[in-house]
Amino acid sequence: MKKIYIAIISLGILFFGSSCSENIMDELNKNVNNPENMSSRLMLTDLITTSAFTVTGSDLAFYASVYIEHNVGIFNQLYNAEIRSNEPTSSTTYNNSWGAVYRNLRDLKTVIEKCSEGGEEEGNYHNLGIAQILSAYNLAILTDLMGDVPWSEALQPGIIFTPTLDSQESIYADIFKFLDDGIANLSKETTFPLLGTQDFIYGGNAASIAKWIKFGHGLKARYTMRLSHKSPDYAGVISSANQSFANSSEEAKFLYNGTSSKSPFHQFYTDRNYFGASQSLHEKLTERNDPRDAVYFKPNTGQSEIEFAPNGTPTQVQGRYGLSGLTGITAPTFLMSYHELEFLKAEAYARQGAATLPQAREALKKAITAAFAKSNVGLSAEDAEEYFDDSVSGRLTTPEATLAEIMVQKYIALYEEEAIEAYNDYRRLRAMGNNFVQLKNPLNTNRFPLRFTYGSSDVTTNENIRNAYGDGSYVYTESVWWAGGSR
């Protein structure tokens, strides 16, 4: 019966094909589920989602949380990362995320072309600006973690098959240009409609454009601080930050409903269960009598007490070590939080010396208060004030001591969803000689991952990337450019 059915279908197509025009055949050959042309608004909906879920809340964050000791890898790939076996140097480790970032950048390029002069949506300045902000965001994650990457010759399939690597320094120039152009375009008038509910970050209402502009300024503050080892501009950090979020309601975060959408860390725990509660993070909290210690961790299922996993030397086992208390099904993914912004201001003020310490203290207090109020932390402003007065204020005695406490507090506050930023901060601080955050993995002496590897899909097909990758051991010896390296 199956053979007869196939034969009938084949004959039908043969007969139909003999009596129809090429135009009809062209229509038949189209995949209606994968249209060749799509409006920028529909593309941006997908790009907002993928930027949050498949880039920020991806393997990049999971591995960063292990390297930065927010979590301990206790099983399989994450255990290998914890004990520095294979995973940190393998080109397959981050390949999915590597591809996801480049797909985002390619599709964002398409949106930018559509909405720019000569494009079919010319004058759609708001969608153009959003695409430019998201391009800066995705490109920064890529180069912050991988260093020099293909960029100026990339995103040209069928034209350039083996793009060369661009320097991180030149890529950062493009990141700032994306942000400046995006802010400028978002500030223009347009006759095109707002994204509406297709804007999964800001809701697409009349106030959303102002928030996207603030997000752009916040990213400028972040990336200006990122370059502080190379070209410090603390006044610039403060200026950009002051044009950004005024409170937590304006921060750039992706929310999940717990049914059709679920937090990536929760999904990763459900699918893999590869994390244990970090001993070193716990110690930093207890040293300060921090009330978040009771929130950040919980016993494993079936256990009555929390057993903390020793950093670098855990037993490879599931169901034993404590778990993250923040890994909720609706925990948001932060593209940029209000508390991060206030920490940036606090650091910038502290680095300017004794005269601006009062402003540093004020920003630090705002940052801690906002971090306490995160939806999956749930501590009150009164809790934050008591903690600041009893455990933090007394540590702010000099500019250096204030700076150190700011960075430790930021490290604590960025657990868990903001692990990538904590990882970036740690590498920048090390380059600047500021060893404020003490990690406990004994393997860090000579095997702290200074960067992530390139994806295997390009290591195997692009000789430029293959030569830069070598055997992968460079991740332990070569910092990225903004952290004092050469590439």
N, C-alpha and C positions, 0 to 999 in steps of 0.2 A: 504493500500500500504506500509506503513512504517513497519508493522509487517512482511509482506512478504519479504521485503528487508533485514531486520535483520535476518530472518530465512535463507535466501539464503547465506548471508555472513557467518553465523554460520556454516552452513553445509559445505561451502567451506573450512573453516578453519579446520573443523573436518576431512574432506576427505584429505586435503593437509597434515595435521599433521600425518595422518596414513601412508603416503608414503615418508616422508622425514627423514633425519638423524637428530640426536641431534645437530650437528654442524650448520645445516641450521636453526634450531629453535633458536639456540643461537644468530645467526645473526639477525633473525627476532625480537628478544626481545630487540635489542639495539636501543636506541634513537639516531638517527643520528644528531639530533639538540643539543644534549648534550653529546658529545663524552667523553669517559672515560679517554682518553689520548690526550694531546694537547702539542704542542711545547712550549718551554719557551718564545719564542718571541711573540707568540700570547697571552699567558697568561699575559706577561708584559704590552702589549698594554692595556688590560682590567684593569690591576692593577694600571697603571698610571692614567687612567681615573677615576676609582673608588676612588683612594686616593684623587684626587682633588675634584671631584664632590660630592661623597657620604660620604666623611669623613670631609675634610677641609671645603667644601662649603655645610655643612649640618645643621641639627638642632643644632648641637654643636656650630656652629658659630652664628646662629640666637639667641640662648639663651645667649651665651656669650656677644653678642653685647648689649643685654638688661641689663645684670648684670653690665657691665662695662660702661654703659650709652653712648655708641656710638649711640644707637637708644633707643626709648621709646616704650614699648609694649602698643599698644592702642586698641587691639581687641583680643577676644577669648583667646587662650592659651598664647600668648605673653603678653596680658594684665594681665592674672593671674600671669605670671612670674614677671611682673612689680610690682604688688601689693603683691607679695609673697603669693599667694593663690594656694595651691595644686601643681602647676607645678614644683617648685624647689625640692619638696620632693617625687614626684610620681615616681614609677619605670617605668611607661609607657612613661615618657617624652622623654627620650633619647634612647628608646629601638631600634628604627630603626638604629640609628648610632652605638649603641653598637654591634648589629649584623653585621653591615657592616664592622666595624674594625676587628672583629674576622674572618669574611669570607676572608678579605684581608690577614690577618696574616696566615690563613690556606693555601691559595693559594700561598702566597709567600714562605711558607715552602716547598710546592711542587716544586716550581721553584728551590729553593736552593738545594733540594735533587736531582733533575734532573741534575743540573750542577755541583754537587760535585763529589768527588771520588766514583766510583761505580755506578753513575747515568748514564742514557742513553745519556746525553749530557755532560759527564765528559770533562773538559777542556774548557767549554764555560764560561770563567772567567768573561767576561764583563756582560753577563746576570746575572751571579751569583752575581757580585758586585752590580749591579743595584737592584736586589732583596734584598740584605742585607741592602742597603741604605734605600729602601722603608720600610723594616721591622722595622728598627730603627725609622723611621718617624711615622709609624702607631702605633707602640707600645708606643712611647712617648706620642702621643696624648691621647691614652687610659689611661695610668697611670697618666699623668698630670691632667686629668680631674676627674678620678675616684679613684685615689690612689692605694691601694693594690687591685690587680685583679688576677684572675686565669691566669697562664702563663706556668710554667714548666710542669704542668699536663694537660694543655689545648691542643686543636687542635688534640685530639686523639679520634674522634668519634667511638663508638662501643667498645672502650677499657676502657677509664675512663669517666664515665658519670657525676660525680660530682667532678670536679677538685677543689683542695684547692686554697686559695688565696696566692699569693707570695707577699713579702714585696716590696714596691716601691724602697727601697734601692737596693735590689737584682735585680730588673727589670732594674734599671738604669745601673747596671754593664753590663747587657746583651745588652742594647742600645748602649753603647760605644763599646762593642765587635763587634756588627753588623757593626758599622761605621768603626772601624779599619780594620776589615776583608774585608768589601766592598771596601774601598780605596785600600787595598793591591791587591785584585783581579782585580779591574779595571786597576791597574797599570801593569798587566801582559799581555804578548802577547797571542793571541788566533787565531786559524784558523777558528773559527766560524764567520759568517758574522755579521755586525752591524745590529741594529734594523731598521735602515733606517727610512722611514716615519712612521713606527709604533711606534716610540718614539715621543709621543705627547708633550714632554717638550723640548727636545733639538734637535729633527730632525734626530737623528741617523746617522749623517755624521761623517767624520773623526775627527772633533773637538768636537763631543758630549761627548766622553769618558772623556776628560779633564774637561769638565763642570760638569759631574756627580761626578768626584773626588772633584771638588771645592764645589759642593753641600754638599758632605759628610763632608768636613772640616767646612763648614758653620754651619751644624747641630752640629758638635762637639763644636763650639763656643757657639751656642745657649744653648746647654744642660750643658756645663760647667758653664755658667752663671746661669742657672737654679738652680744649686746646690750651689750657692754662700752663701746662709744662712747656709748651712751645712758644706761646705768645699770650701771656696773661693780660686780661682785660676785665678786671673785676667791676669797674664802673659800668662796662658794657653789659655784664651779667645782670647787675642790679637794674639798669635801665630797661632791658628787655623783660625782666621778671616783673617790673612794676607795670608793664603794659599787658601782662598776662592775667591769669586767674585771680579773682578777688576772694574766692572761697571754693569750697569743695563742690558746690553745685555746678561749677563751670569746668571742672577738670575733664580731660579726654579719657573716657573709659567706656568699655564695651560691656553691656549687661547681658545676663543669661536668665532665662525664665525657669530653668530647671526641668523642663519637659522636652520641648523641641530644640532647645539649646542648653548646653551644660558647660560649666567652667572647665577649661582645659586641664588644670591641675587635678580637679576631681575626676575627669575622664581618664587621665593618665593613671591615677591611683586605682580606679575601678578596673581598668584594662590590664595594668601591669603590677601595681603594688611594689614598687622598687625603692621607696624612700623609707628612712628611719629618722627619728627625731635627733637633731644635732646636739651633741654634748657641748661643743664650743659655743654655740648660740645660747644654749641654756645657761652656761656659766656667765656670759656677759649680762644676761638678764638678772640672774640671782645676785651678782656682784653689786647691782644698783637697786636691789629690792624692787624690781620692775614688776608691776601688776600684770603686765602682758605675759609673763612666764606661765601664769595659770590659764591663759587663753591660747597661747601659741601651740601648746602640746596637749596630747591626750593619750591614754593607754591604748595599746593595740586591742583589737577585738578579742574578748575573752580574758584579757589581762586586767588585774586589779590596780596595778601601778605602772607608772611610766618607766621604762628602761631606756636610757639615752644611748644612742649608738656612738661609739668612740670614733672620732674622725680619723680616717686612714687605716684603721685596724678593726673594722666590724667583722663579725661572723656573717658569712653569706647565708642568710636565713630569712624567711618571711614569717609574719605572725608573732614576732617576738618584741621587736623594738617599738617604742612609742611612735605615734603618728602626728602629723601636723594637725593642729586644731583649726587652721584657717582654710583647709581644703574643703570648702563647701560647694555644693552643686551650683549655687548662684553667685559664687565669689567673682567679682568683676575682673576684667583684664584692663590694666591701666596702660594706655599709650603715654599719658603723662598725668601725674597726680598733683593736686594742690600742695600736699605736704612735701613732695619733691621740690616744687618751686620755692617754697619757703626755706627748705634746707639749702638750696642754691644761694639764696639771698644771705642766709646766715653765714655760709662759708665765705662768700665774697666780702661781706662786712668784716668778718674776723681777719681775713687776710690783709685788710687795709690798715690794721693796727689798732692801738688802744683807743684812738679817738672815736672809732665806730663800733666799739664793743657793745654799747647800749642797744644799737640797732641789731647787732648780731644776736644778742640775748632775746630781743623781742621776736625776731624772725624764728629763732629756734623754738621758742615757746609756742608760737603759732603752728609750726611744723609738727611738734609733738602732739599738740591738742588735736590737729587734723588726723594724724596717724592713729591716735587712740579711738577716734570716732569712725574709722573704717567700718563698713557694714559687717564684715566678718570678724571684727575685733570687739566693737560695741561698748567701749569704755567711755565714761562721761567726761565733759570738760572739767568737772570738779576733780575727777580722778587724775586727769592730766596736770592740773594745777598743783595738786598735792604732791604728785611725783616730781614735778619740776622743782618745787620749793624744797622738798626733802632730799632728793637724790641727785638732782642735776645742777642746781644753782651753785652749790658749793664747789663744784668742779670748774667753774668758769672764772678762774682767778687771774689769768694772763691771756694775751692773745693766742699764744701757742696752746695753752691748756683748753681754752675755749674752742679753738679750731679742732683739737683732738676730740673733744666731747661731741661737737657737732657731727663729725664724721662717724663716730661710733653710733650716735643716735640715729643718723640717717641709715646706716647699715642695718640696724635693728628694725627700723620702720619699713624698709623695703622688702622685708620677708613677706611673702613668698612670691607674689605675683610680679614683683619688680626686680627679680634676681638678675636680669641682664644689666640693669643700671647699677646694681651693687657690684657686679663683676667689673664693669667699666670703671667705676669709681676706685675700686681697689687697685687696679692696674695703674691708673693715673696717679694715685697717691704714692704708690711705690716708686714711680718714676720721679716724683717730686721730692723723694726722701722723707715722706710723711708716713711712717709705718704705724698709723694710729689703730688700725683694725688688725688685731692679732689672730691669725688662723692657727689651728692646732694640728693639722694633718702633718705628720713627720716627713712625708714624702715631698712636701713643698720646698724642702731645702734645695733640691735640684730638679724637681719635676712638677713645678706648678705650671699649669697650662697658660702660657702668656697670650694665646690666641686660639682660634678654632681653625680647623683644616678646611681646605677647599672641598667641594663636593665631588664624589667619584665620577659622576656623569661627565664632568669636564676634565678631571684629571686623566681619564682614559681617552678622551677625544681631542683635547686641546694641548698641544705640546708646550705652549707658553705656561699654562697652569701646571702641567706635569713637571716641567723643569723647576718651577717655583716650589712645588710640593715635595719633590725628592722622595724621601722615605717617611716623611711626616714628622721626623724628630725635631724639626725646626720650631715646633710649637713650644718646646721647653727652653729654647735658647734665643729666639728672636722676637722682641717686642714689636708691636705695631708702631707706626711713625709717631703718633701723638703721645705714646708712652716711652719715647726715647729711642725707638728702633729706626731702621732704615726703610722698612717696607710694610 
